[in-house]
């Protein structure tokens, strides 16, 4: 029973986070929606890039956004292979490497994400693309409860000019729930923790419902 409430907290987070998502620039004129506060960073050193078997990062990869809507992940690569931004699966928030993002939630609460160092590699011989996303910390306020944690997500797989990235994804998330009147406790790991699963991402434009990313 003690973990049922924690599950409800996460379910609430995903619903609220999606409703309150705000990208860098709104394509909609509706300014009544809560806005995310993002610090601006263009630090190329925040995303390491390694190339093998090629002189330049393949241009086709940087032409559009790679996404899997069901899983909630999206990736936008720069022409040098670094990541310009991602959509993180927890809360569907847009974030850049080494960036801190605050997202307003219901009832005056806040969720905060702090991205860490990211890594991208491409092997020209195998056409294999690797992306490692480190979120150094996340902090979710849900009612009177709080969830704190960190994560590392790894994506590895062949990418092709037909707009398909056949990746294997593994996720390492560590979360602590702090509920009033109870001792802080670790949220049980997702069944996929540390296990590879197939995740196919396809390439498209950068439009999100009524929002659009401003490069």
N, C-alpha and C positions, 0 to 999 in steps of 0.2 A: 504493500500500500504506500510506503514512503516514497517509492519511485514514481507512483502514478501522478503525484503533484508535479514532479520534475518534468515528466512527459508533457503535462498540460502547459507548463511554463514555456517549453520549447515550441509547442504547437501554437501558442498564443504569439510567440515571437515572430514566427514565420508569417502569420496572418497580418499582424500589425506592421512588420517590416515591409511587406509588399505594398501595403496601402500607403505607407509614408515614404516610399522611395523617391528620391529626387536626384537627378543627374546634374552635371555641371551647369547646363543651361536648359531651361524649359522651352520646348517648342510650343507649349500651350500658354495662353495668357492668364491662366488661372493661378494667381499668386496667393490664393487663400490656403493652398496646400502646404503642409510643413516642409521645410527645406533642410537638406543636409548641410552641415558646415564642414568644409574640406580645407586643409592646408594645402597650398600649392607647392608641388615639387617637380622639378624637371631633372633631378639628379640621375644621370645615366649610370652612375656607379651603384645605384640601388637595384639594378638588374644586370647580372653578369651574363654575357653571351659567349658561347664557344661554338666555332664552326669547324667542321671536319670534312675534307674532300671537296670543298667549294671555297671560292675566293670571296663571294658575297652571299648574304642571306637571300634566299629565293624571293623575288619580287612579288610573286602571286600570293604569298602568305600574308603580306602586309596590305593587300588590296581590300580586305573586308574583315568583318568580325566572325570569329569561329564560336559557335554556340551549340549547346544542348539544352533546350528549354525545359525539358522534364527535370534534369538534374540541377538547373539553375546557374550553370557556368557559362561565361562568355569571355573571350580573349580578343584583344586588339593589339597586334604586333606593329612595331615601328619598322622602317625599312632596314635598319641595322640589326634587326632581330630581337631587340629589347621589347619588353611589354610596355605599351602606353598605359593600359588600364585593363582591369578584369571586372567581371561581375562575380562577386563572391556568393557561393551557394547559400550561406547562412544569412538570411535577411535580404538577399538580392540587391546588395549595395554595390555601387560602382566605386572602385578604389584603385589608386596607383601605387607602385612600389614605394615603400618607406613612408606612405602617407597615413595621416590620422584623419578619420572621418567620424563625425558625430551626427547621429540621425535622431530627430525628435520622435518620440513614441506617444501613445495615448496617455492621458492623465498627467501630462507634463513630464513623463519619464524620458530617458535617453538611452540609446545604444551607441557604443563607441568601438571603433575598429582601429587597430594600429598595425599596418602592414610592415613586414620586415624586408630582408634581402630576398630577391627573387632570382631565378636562374633559368636560362634558356639555352638549349643546344640543338644543333641540326647537323646530321650526318648525310652528306651528299650521296654516299655510296648506297645507303639503305633507305634514304628519304625519311629517316626517322627524326621526329621532332619531340623534344623533351621540354616540359615546363614544370618548374618546382615553385610553388606558391607558399610562402611562409607568412602567416598572420601571427605576429608576436603576442598579441593580446586582443581579446574582445570582452566587452562588458555590456550586459543586457539588464536593464531595469524593467521588471514586469510586476506591476502592482507593488507590493511591499517586499518582493523577493528580487534576488540578483543572481545572475549567472556570469561567472568569469572563466576565461579559458584561453587556449592558444591552439594553433593547428598548423599542420603541414600537409599539402596536397600535391601529389606527383602524377603527371600525365606523360605517358610515353607511347608513341606509335607512329605508324607511317602516315604521311600527309601527301596529298596529291592535288594536281591542278584541276581535277574535276570537282573540287570543293568539299572533299571529305578528309577528315582526320580521324583515322581508326585508332583511338588511343586505349591504353590500359590505365585505369585511374585507381590510385590507392590513397586513402585518407587517414591521417593521424590527428584526432581531435581529443583534447583534454579539457574537460569542463568541470567546474565546481559550482554547486548550487548552494546559495545562502538563503535560507528560509527562516523568517522570524520564529523564535522559540525552538529552533533546532540547531544542532551542530552542523557546520559546513560539511558537505559530503560530495564525493565525486559522482558525477553522472555516469551510469554504466555505459561502456563503449558501444558504439553502433556495431551491428554484426559485421559490417564491412571493414572495421578497423584493421588496418595493416594488410588487407587482402585486395588483390587486384581484381577489378571488374571491368568489363568492356564498356567503353563510353565513346560513342560516335558523335563527333562534332561536325557541323556543316557550316559553310561560309555564306554570309549574307551581309546586308547593310547594317548601319548602326542606329536604327530607329527602334525605340522601346515604347510601344503604346503611344502616349502623347508626349514622350520625352525624347530628346535627341542629344547625343554627346557633342560637346563643343571641343574640338581639338585645339 
